[in-house]
Amino acid sequence: MPEATARELKAWRLESGGRGDEPIIGELGIEALRLWAYKHLDPAARKATGRSDVTLYTLRHSHASALHYASFTVPEAAKRMGHSPVVHIQTYAHVIERLSGKRYDGLDALIEAARAELLFPERSPRTSESL
């Protein structure tokens, strides 16, 4: 997990009245976890983004795409996503082909660059179309 995400998650836990090191979801079977995600995470993702088309799956797809911009290799990204390199290439070939040298030194650097572009778009040499 990127350090920036871990810090924000810990801060959210503490602000929510929980301990900083406790699991968010706890012990659940795979079907219970899927149902919980459908009922809770999908609506939270839509609320956080302000978009009606965002789901946990679309966020997962975005994460997998971001891995390549953060200089992960196909085998590294596939392992992180829990599937084979062959499946990964079949799913994300379009992302890999569009990289054109637009890579960052890890997820923290990608997150930092994205935040900088959101806060100061006039300072960024990139446009949203370049990603």
Protein Blocks (a to p, Z undefined) as FASTA:
>chain_A
ZZklmmmmmmmmmmnopafkbcfklpcdfklmmmmmmmmmmmmmmmmnopakbcfklmmm
mmmmmmmmnopafklmmmmnopafklmmmmmmmmmmmnnopacedjklmmmmmmmmmmmm
mlpmbdfklZZ
